[in-house]
Amino acid sequence: EAAALDGCTGLARVRYITLPLLRNVLCTCLVLAITGALKVFDLPWVMFGAGMPQDQGWLTGTYMYDQTFNRGNVDYGSTIAMLIVILGVILSNVANRVFRPSDDL
């Protein structure tokens, strides 16, 4: 309300007041979205099952499951699982650094 009384436009209020206050919420949602996207398994597996379209590509979770349980390649499946974890940690750190508050305030 104070910004509106000072003559601030709607877009400026969103840019300078609303988004900085939502920084932590946006960062948390982004990290959860990244980790959720990397480990998605249930919906594609229910939709396609063992008949995943191999020529169109795999998701990380379904590819790991197929390698481990359908093809019996447990070592390769566990390597993919470790890759999913490492990739999730790296992308989450990048998201945290992007949303880190600046020191110029």
Secondary structure by P-SEA (a helix, b strand, c coil): cccccccccaaaaaaccccccaaaaaaaaaaaaaaaaaaccccccccccccccccccccaaaaaaaacccccaaaaaaaaaaaaaaaaaaaaaaaaaaacccccc
